[in-house]
Amino acid sequence: MMIVLHRIDPRRNMARFYALSIERNLLGEWSLVRNYGRIGRRGVFRLDICGSRADAYAAARRLAQRKALKGYVPA
């Protein structure tokens, strides 16, 4: 699963992205991978280990909803 969100506001010179993906790591654990930053740049990566695949999906949904409240829209 991959969710990519953008928040673009030319008046404020804002062009941001927020990408969420769910992956398995080498130990077989489920991870929520976040990549965020300015569009056109590499961005920052963050990895959150989750107890199960369902937990990872729930966390991704919560984050996407919070970002939508701040003005992010699907890319």
Order of alpha helices (4+ residues) and beta strands (2+ residues): beta-beta-beta-beta-alpha-beta
